[in-house]
Amino acid sequence: MLFFSAAIAADDADLGAIDAVLDGFHDAAAHGDKARYLSLLTEDAVFMGTDEWERWPKNPEFTDYVNGRFKDGAGWDYRSVERKVSLSPSSDVAWFDEVVFSESNGRFRGTGVLVKQDDGWKIAHYAMSFLIFNENWQEVIELTRVTRKSKE
């Protein structure tokens, strides 16, 4: 029974640490703090943006992008309004999904994977996607088709 209680305590500590990393990630972006923002990613992390071509490996593409976007001390402001986190049985990998909110852009979904490293939890993969009401799906599909055709 003691082992079970210790495992629950470890999970609670890990879940708290994971929440702190994800909240810190969003806070660092809101304040244009590129050093803190990038430090929360693994060295081989990938950020998936909302455009179909946006697959940003941390080094060098995403780092270059963040350096440009944060150069004036401002980034983007999203805050998590709903988050679910799951831990692997070994408690060294976690995956999550969250709904984030931006005053200027509305609601998005973030999903990703964190890994526990010697210096704590780090984000290895983050993907952001638009939330689209099912009632708007056909309009969005058609708009995307038109835009794709104009780019070809």
LUMGU-629836 format. One line per field, with one value per residue (C-alpha): residue in three letters; residue number from 1; x, y, z. Coordinates in nm, 2 decimals. Layout:
<pts>
residuo <- c(ALA, ...)
num <- c(NUM, ...)
x <- c(X, ...)
y <- c(Y, ...)
z <- c(Z, ...)
</pts>
This chain:
<pts>
residuo <- c(MET, LEU, PHE, PHE, SER, ALA, ALA, ILE, ALA, ALA, ASP, ASP, ALA, ASP, LEU, GLY, ALA, ILE, ASP, ALA, VAL, LEU, ASP, GLY, PHE, HIS, ASP, ALA, ALA, ALA, HIS, GLY, ASP, LYS, ALA, ARG, TYR, LEU, SER, LEU, LEU, THR, GLU, ASP, ALA, VAL, PHE, MET, GLY, THR, ASP, GLU, TRP, GLU, ARG, TRP, PRO, LYS, ASN, PRO, GLU, PHE, THR, ASP, TYR, VAL, ASN, GLY, ARG, PHE, LYS, ASP, GLY, ALA, GLY, TRP, ASP, TYR, ARG, SER, VAL, GLU, ARG, LYS, VAL, SER, LEU, SER, PRO, SER, SER, ASP, VAL, ALA, TRP, PHE, ASP, GLU, VAL, VAL, PHE, SER, GLU, SER, ASN, GLY, ARG, PHE, ARG, GLY, THR, GLY, VAL, LEU, VAL, LYS, GLN, ASP, ASP, GLY, TRP, LYS, ILE, ALA, HIS, TYR, ALA, MET, SER, PHE, LEU, ILE, PHE, ASN, GLU, ASN, TRP, GLN, GLU, VAL, ILE, GLU, LEU, THR, ARG, VAL, THR, ARG, LYS, SER, LYS, GLU)
num <- c(1, 2, 3, 4, 5, 6, 7, 8, 9, 10, 11, 12, 13, 14, 15, 16, 17, 18, 19, 20, 21, 22, 23, 24, 25, 26, 27, 28, 29, 30, 31, 32, 33, 34, 35, 36, 37, 38, 39, 40, 41, 42, 43, 44, 45, 46, 47, 48, 49, 50, 51, 52, 53, 54, 55, 56, 57, 58, 59, 60, 61, 62, 63, 64, 65, 66, 67, 68, 69, 70, 71, 72, 73, 74, 75, 76, 77, 78, 79, 80, 81, 82, 83, 84, 85, 86, 87, 88, 89, 90, 91, 92, 93, 94, 95, 96, 97, 98, 99, 100, 101, 102, 103, 104, 105, 106, 107, 108, 109, 110, 111, 112, 113, 114, 115, 116, 117, 118, 119, 120, 121, 122, 123, 124, 125, 126, 127, 128, 129, 130, 131, 132, 133, 134, 135, 136, 137, 138, 139, 140, 141, 142, 143, 144, 145, 146, 147, 148, 149, 150, 151, 152)
x <- c(0.00, 0.29, 0.42, 0.08, 0.07, 0.42, 0.33, 0.03, 0.24, 0.50, 0.22, 0.08, 0.43, 0.49, 0.15, 0.21, 0.55, 0.41, 0.14, 0.41, 0.61, 0.31, 0.19, 0.54, 0.57, 0.26, 0.37, 0.71, 0.55, 0.32, 0.62, 0.85, 1.10, 1.27, 1.54, 1.28, 1.04, 1.31, 1.45, 1.12, 1.17, 1.39, 1.68, 1.51, 1.16, 0.92, 0.65, 0.36, 0.19, -0.16, -0.05, 0.00, 0.37, 0.45, 0.66, 0.93, 1.22, 1.36, 1.70, 1.74, 1.40, 1.18, 1.46, 1.51, 1.14, 1.11, 1.41, 1.24, 0.90, 1.02, 1.29, 1.08, 0.99, 0.65, 0.53, 0.18, -0.06, -0.25, -0.36, -0.48, -0.85, -0.87, -0.60, -0.58, -0.25, -0.16, 0.16, 0.33, 0.35, 0.72, 0.63, 0.90, 0.67, 0.35, 0.10, -0.15, -0.43, -0.55, -0.77, -0.59, -0.75, -0.62, -0.81, -0.72, -0.76, -1.01, -0.97, -0.72, -0.63, -0.27, -0.15, 0.19, 0.44, 0.67, 0.97, 1.13, 1.50, 1.77, 1.68, 1.30, 1.01, 1.06, 0.82, 0.93, 0.64, 0.37, 0.10, -0.15, -0.47, -0.78, -1.10, -1.38, -1.74, -1.88, -2.14, -1.86, -1.66, -1.78, -1.71, -1.36, -1.29, -1.41, -1.20, -0.90, -0.95, -0.97, -0.66, -0.46, -0.56, -0.45, -0.11, -0.05)
y <- c(0.00, 0.24, 0.19, 0.28, 0.60, 0.69, 0.64, 0.87, 1.14, 1.11, 1.14, 1.45, 1.61, 1.53, 1.66, 1.99, 2.02, 1.96, 2.22, 2.47, 2.40, 2.45, 2.76, 2.89, 2.82, 3.03, 3.30, 3.33, 3.37, 3.64, 3.84, 3.78, 3.60, 3.39, 3.25, 3.11, 3.00, 2.81, 2.66, 2.48, 2.28, 1.97, 2.03, 1.81, 1.96, 2.03, 2.30, 2.24, 2.56, 2.61, 2.64, 2.30, 2.38, 2.49, 2.21, 2.39, 2.19, 2.39, 2.41, 2.62, 2.70, 2.76, 2.93, 3.17, 3.24, 3.30, 3.53, 3.74, 3.74, 3.82, 4.08, 4.37, 4.18, 4.08, 3.74, 3.60, 3.57, 3.23, 3.10, 2.75, 2.74, 2.36, 2.09, 1.71, 1.54, 1.17, 1.01, 0.70, 0.40, 0.49, 0.85, 0.99, 1.07, 1.28, 1.38, 1.65, 1.83, 2.18, 2.45, 2.79, 3.13, 3.45, 3.78, 3.86, 3.52, 3.32, 2.95, 2.70, 2.34, 2.26, 1.90, 1.77, 1.55, 1.62, 1.42, 1.41, 1.50, 1.54, 1.91, 1.85, 1.82, 1.96, 1.99, 1.76, 1.83, 2.10, 2.12, 2.40, 2.38, 2.59, 2.49, 2.49, 2.43, 2.14, 2.38, 2.58, 2.28, 2.30, 2.67, 2.63, 2.34, 2.55, 2.85, 2.62, 2.48, 2.83, 2.95, 2.63, 2.68, 3.04, 2.94, 2.68)
z <- c(0.00, 0.07, -0.28, -0.43, -0.22, -0.32, -0.69, -0.65, -0.49, -0.76, -1.03, -0.85, -0.84, -1.20, -1.31, -1.12, -1.28, -1.62, -1.57, -1.46, -1.78, -2.01, -1.82, -1.82, -2.20, -2.26, -2.02, -2.17, -2.51, -2.38, -2.25, -2.54, -2.32, -2.58, -2.35, -2.11, -2.39, -2.58, -2.26, -2.20, -2.52, -2.57, -2.81, -3.07, -3.01, -3.30, -3.30, -3.54, -3.64, -3.79, -4.15, -4.33, -4.40, -4.04, -3.90, -3.71, -3.56, -3.27, -3.42, -3.62, -3.78, -3.47, -3.28, -3.57, -3.59, -3.21, -3.22, -3.49, -3.33, -2.98, -3.07, -2.94, -2.62, -2.74, -2.86, -2.86, -2.57, -2.53, -2.19, -2.12, -2.03, -2.02, -2.00, -1.98, -1.91, -1.91, -1.78, -1.92, -1.67, -1.62, -1.55, -1.79, -2.08, -2.08, -2.34, -2.32, -2.49, -2.40, -2.52, -2.52, -2.56, -2.71, -2.67, -3.03, -3.20, -2.99, -2.90, -3.03, -2.94, -2.83, -2.81, -2.74, -2.56, -2.28, -2.16, -1.82, -1.85, -1.59, -1.56, -1.54, -1.78, -2.14, -2.43, -2.71, -2.94, -2.95, -3.21, -3.24, -3.44, -3.51, -3.35, -3.61, -3.53, -3.73, -3.87, -4.04, -4.17, -4.53, -4.55, -4.42, -4.66, -4.95, -4.84, -4.80, -5.15, -5.30, -5.12, -5.21, -5.58, -5.58, -5.43, -5.70)
</pts>
